[in-house]
Amino acid sequence: MPTSSVRIETRSATRYLEELCRRLSETIEARPEAQARIEWSEIDGTVDFGWGRCVAAADESTLNLRADADDDAALEAIEEIFTRHIEHVDADNRLTVDWRRAGTPATAPGVPERRARMREFHRRVRHTTDHG
């Protein structure tokens, strides 16, 4: 099972965690067919899509995310959905989201790759709905 993680240094880690989880929760509630689950508190949270999940934890200075999925394409889709939500929460563009796999940085995707990752995410959500 492929995994990746990102460590984001910020003095607002708990605020970002809560905002990230709140936004994801709203997205999940708006799309019940996705059959995703989310749970969170002030310091941690988990989003489970069935085919992949992301666990988040925050302290005074760091927001940590760890994703795992059934395959590489699913992992990339989870990385993309979380990156997009973090970018939306971070209106001032102060945060850097560099996912790492096995201690090495993931390749920073360009715009076409990011769009492909989002298409993969939505394809998986539809597939889960159709067959789940």
WOTA-V622367 format. One record per run of one state. SS is the DSSP state (2 for helix, 1 for strand, 0 for the rest). FROM is the first residue (numbers start at 1). TO is the last residue. If there is no record, write none. Layout:
((SS/FROM/TO) (SS/FROM/TO))
//
This chain:
((0/1/2) (1/3/9) (0/10/12) (2/13/30) (0/31/31) (2/32/34) (0/35/36) (1/37/40) (0/41/43) (1/44/48) (0/49/51) (1/52/58) (0/59/61) (1/62/69) (0/70/71) (2/72/89) (0/90/99) (1/100/101) (0/102/103) (1/104/105) (0/106/110) (2/111/131) (0/132/132))
//
